[in-house]
Amino acid sequence: MVVKRFFQYKETAATIIAEEIYIEEIKRGLLEAREIIEKYIIEDPFFLYTLEPYEPSPTAHPLIKRMCNAAKAVNVGPMASVAGAISQYSLEKALKKGAEHVVIDNGGDIAIRTKEREVKIGIYTGNALTRGLALLLRPEDKVGGVCTSSGNIGPSISFGNADSVTILGEDAIIADAAATAVANEIREEEDFKKALGILEDIKGVKGAIATLGRKIALWGELPQIIRARVPTSKITWRWF
């Protein structure tokens, strides 16, 4: 039976949708990913603070190296992909145990794998002019990560003014890094084309939706976009 659970630990606040027998495994994966990242930060605090691509230690954990590779691809710091990396690590652990339907929404950075079910993912822009948008993901769309960055919503660092930048990727690590990179470049509507151009030839990025004011820009291969009511109660918030 597929169930929905909320999990919070320190900065990680995740909504988990999965077969019930894998929920605890997913929670353990979230904690393990955090531990890997926290230990590396202790070894090298620069990893936490740099806003530019970073070369990891040769002995770094594969998760750290994946974060650094994604950051290098889109010219941001490795922590730009941290939420997506935590989601992705936990997803992959659950899949190895046999899970077939997993959605891990870590504060808007989603790792997903579904074998048979459709999944609707709402896009919260915080703007009444562009509300009510959602993506209808089908298993054949082969989207493993759906990550959103914003210059106006949430605690993450952004140098832009976009209401939302949602990236669809093969995994949540590259999707998260790319969402940060594109959002950094959107300060006004005229920036859409240049900002989305960052994604050209980036391996693992499939499509993007960016919003600012009343404007919506689309890029790449996208699943069906539908109208859907997105109540704020469905959004994964971090509760202090």
Buried (B, 14 or more C-beta within 10 A) or exposed (E): EBEEBEBBEEEBBBBBBBBEEBBEBBBEBBBBBBEBBEEBBEEBEEBBEBBEBBEBEEEBBEBBBBBBBBBBBBBBBBBBBBBBBBBBBBBBBBBEEEBBBBBBBBBBBBBBBBEEEEBEBBBBBBBEEBBEBBBBBBBEBEBBBBBBBBBBBBEBBBEBBBBBBBBBBBBBBBBBBBBBBBBBBBBEBEBBEEBBEBBEEBEBBBBBBBBBBEBBBEBBEBBEBEEBEBEEEEBBBBEE
